Amino acid sequence: MANDTIGISNALHSLTPKAEWTIRSGGVIEWHDLVQTEPTQAEIDAEIIRLQGVYDSQEYARSRLDEYPTIQECVHAILDDDLDALQVLRQAVKDKYPKP
């Protein structure tokens, strides 16, 4: 239920920025906005799928962040004139998690 609510909420934020609404128990949407039209369930479902696809396509980037050298390591590499070694580390992470 919580994931459904998050998915609906993200889709509504994407489809109708600044609209006013509440998600009730069971994923029921209570529309409060008098300016923006409430999206259909089909539009919400399609947006949830689209947003999930965007999220999934960036998995490599999230994985890379966990293994890239830290900012502190980068600063030390710059100060110690050791950028070649830093690039070797970064390339190893890129090779492990390639872009799709």
ZIPENOR-V308243 format. One record per residue. N is the residue number from 0. RES is the residue in one letter. PSI is psi in degrees with one decimal (none if undefined). OMEGA is omega in whole degrees, 0 to 359 (none if undefined). D_LAST is the distance of its C-alpha to the last C-alpha in Angstrom with 2 decimals. Layout:
BEGIN
n = <N;N>
res = <RES;RES>
psi = <PSI;PSI>
omega = <OMEGA;OMEGA>
d_last = <D_LAST;D_LAST>
END
This chain:
BEGIN
n = <0;1;2;3;4;5;6;7;8;9;10;11;12;13;14;15;16;17;18;19;20;21;22;23;24;25;26;27;28;29;30;31;32;33;34;35;36;37;38;39;40;41;42;43;44;45;46;47;48;49;50;51;52;53;54;55;56;57;58;59;60;61;62;63;64;65;66;67;68;69;70;71;72;73;74;75;76;77;78;79;80;81;82;83;84;85;86;87;88;89;90;91;92;93;94;95;96;97;98;99>
res = <M;A;N;D;T;I;G;I;S;N;A;L;H;S;L;T;P;K;A;E;W;T;I;R;S;G;G;V;I;E;W;H;D;L;V;Q;T;E;P;T;Q;A;E;I;D;A;E;I;I;R;L;Q;G;V;Y;D;S;Q;E;Y;A;R;S;R;L;D;E;Y;P;T;I;Q;E;C;V;H;A;I;L;D;D;D;L;D;A;L;Q;V;L;R;Q;A;V;K;D;K;Y;P;K;P>
psi = <-45.5;-42.7;-37.9;-44.1;-42.0;-44.3;-44.5;-44.9;-46.7;-41.5;-44.4;-41.1;-37.9;-43.2;-35.2;72.6;137.2;5.0;158.4;123.3;165.2;141.4;119.6;176.3;136.9;10.7;15.9;128.1;126.7;111.1;125.8;-11.0;128.9;-7.6;-51.7;140.6;139.3;131.0;154.5;163.6;-37.0;-39.6;-40.6;-47.1;-42.9;-38.0;-37.0;-45.2;-43.1;-47.4;-37.6;-39.0;-41.5;-45.5;-48.7;-36.5;-14.7;13.4;-40.8;-39.5;-41.7;-39.0;-39.5;-40.3;-35.9;-23.3;-10.8;155.0;147.0;166.4;-41.1;-42.8;-37.0;-43.3;-44.2;-39.5;-39.5;-48.4;-32.1;6.2;48.4;41.7;-30.3;-43.1;-37.9;-43.5;-34.8;-44.0;-45.8;-40.9;-36.0;-39.8;-42.8;-38.4;-35.2;-35.8;75.5;156.1;144.8;none>
omega = <181;179;177;180;178;179;178;181;179;180;179;177;181;184;186;181;176;178;180;181;177;174;181;178;180;178;180;182;174;186;182;188;180;183;183;179;179;178;177;178;178;178;178;180;180;180;176;179;180;181;177;177;177;179;181;183;181;180;180;182;177;179;180;183;181;186;177;174;180;176;180;178;179;179;179;179;178;182;181;181;183;183;179;179;178;180;177;178;181;180;177;178;178;178;180;180;182;173;179;none>
d_last = <30.81;29.54;25.89;27.14;29.08;26.20;24.04;27.05;27.79;24.35;24.46;28.01;27.26;24.51;26.71;30.01;29.87;33.19;34.51;36.83;36.32;36.65;34.93;37.67;37.80;35.89;33.44;36.22;35.65;38.80;38.45;40.56;39.43;41.99;39.99;36.56;36.44;34.98;31.83;32.18;30.76;28.55;27.18;26.63;24.91;22.58;21.79;21.16;18.59;16.95;17.05;15.66;12.60;12.20;12.89;10.54;7.49;8.87;9.44;7.87;10.29;13.07;12.86;13.09;16.09;18.00;17.95;18.19;21.79;23.97;25.60;28.77;27.31;26.02;29.49;31.19;29.11;30.13;33.72;33.95;32.50;29.82;26.71;25.76;25.59;23.56;20.97;20.90;20.22;17.41;15.77;16.19;14.30;11.36;11.56;11.89;8.87;6.25;3.79;0.00>
END
